[in-house]
């Protein structure tokens, strides 16, 4: 009888481990707006799970020329997912970034940090919508970058 309960407990643990779902791997396409130089940007990001509530997100954002400045941001952020429903997640995030600033004169390369939060809403099995608001601190400049985008989940 003890063996029966032991097997039942092992089976229950195996079923509960299967029920724990990791966030899917996703590729996203974003529209970004940098408030400091009033630049519009387009981005591509990859969202990869690190666990049930964590994911890592490398991204590239190119901001158009405005006030004789173009900017390329390379960021890596870590999200902590807080599920609100089966389709909706909210998340705070933090990360580091490398920016290449192209001026009319000499170019500048700068390291910085990202802090912010966002939402994910699954539109179906494969497609989703995302929105973020981040504070991007690079050297002596700080700007707010709102982001809207869509993602495709694998």
N, C-alpha and C positions, 0 to 999 in steps of 0.2 A: 504494500500500500504506500510506503514511503517513496518507493521508486516511481509509482504512478504520479504522486504529487510533485516530485522532482522533475519528471518529464513534462508535466503540465506547466510548471513554473518556467522551465527552459523554453517551451513553446510560446508562452505568453510574452517572455522577454524578446524572443525573435520576432514575433508579430509586432510588438511595440517599437522595435528598432526599425522595422520596415515602414511603420507609420510616420516616423520622423522624416520630414522631407527637407532636403536642402534646396536653396534657391537654384533655379536653372541657370545654365550658362547663357549669356545674352550679349548681343551686339546692339548698340544704340547710336542714333543719329540725332544731334542736338542743334538747336539755335540758342546762342548765348549773347548777352549784352553786357559789355564792360562799361560801368558807369563813369569811371575817371576820365577816359578819353572819348566816351560816347561812341564806342566801336561795336559793330555787329560782327558776330562770329559764328562759324559752323564747326561742329565737333563730331568726333567719332570716339566711342568708348566701348570697352569690353568689360562685362561684369562676370566675374568668376567666383563661385562659392568657396568659402574657406571653412564653412561649418553650417550649422542650422540657422544661426542668426548673423553670421558674418559673411561679407563678400569683399573682394578687392576689385578696384576699378581703375585700370590705366586708361588715360584718355589723351587725345590731341585736339586742341582748339586753335583754329586760325582766325584772328580778328583782322578785319579789313582796314585799309588805310583811312585814317582820320587825323587831322592836325599833323600831317607828315609822319605819322607813326603807324607801323604795322606790328602785330604781335603774334607770336606763336607760343602757346602754352603746352607743356608736356607735364601732366599731373598723374599722381598715383594716390587714390583715396581709399580709405577703408570705411565701409558702411556697417552700422549695427542695425539690423532689421527688426522692426517691431510690428508684427502682423496685427492688423485691425480687423481683417476678415479674410476669407479665402482668396480674395482678389486684390486687397488693398494692404500695402505696407507703408509705414512711415519710417524714416531713418535719420539719425544724426550721422555726420561723417567728419573725418579729419584726414588730412593728407599733406603731401609735399608736392612742390611743383618747380619746374624750371622754365623760365620765360626768356625768349629771344626777342628783343625789342629792336626793330629796324627803323632807324631815323634817317633823315636826309643826310645827316653827318655820320659820325661813327655809330656802330651798332653796340648794343649792350646785352649782356647775358646775366640773368639774375635768378637766385633761388628764393623760394617763398613757401608759405604755408596756406592751406585751405581749411576753413572751418565752416560747417553749414548743416543743412538738413534738406530732406526731400521726401517725395511721395512716389510710389509706383502703383499703377492701377492696371491690372491685366484686362485687356479688352477681349481676350479669347484665350485659346490654348497657346498660341504662338506669339501674338502681338500684345504690346503693352504701351502705356503712356507714362511719362515721367516728368516731374517738375522739381527743380532744386533752387535753392537760394544759398549762395555762399559768400563768405568774406574771404577775399584773396589778398594776403599781405605779402608784398614783394619789396624788399629793401625798405625805403622810406615811404612807399606808396601803398595805400590800402584802398581797395575798391570792392564794391558789391557786384556780383555777377548772377543775375537771374538766368535760369536755363529751362527750356521746354524741349521735349523730345519724344521720340518713339523708339521702341526696341523690339527686336525679334529674338525670341527665346528658343533655344535648342533643346 
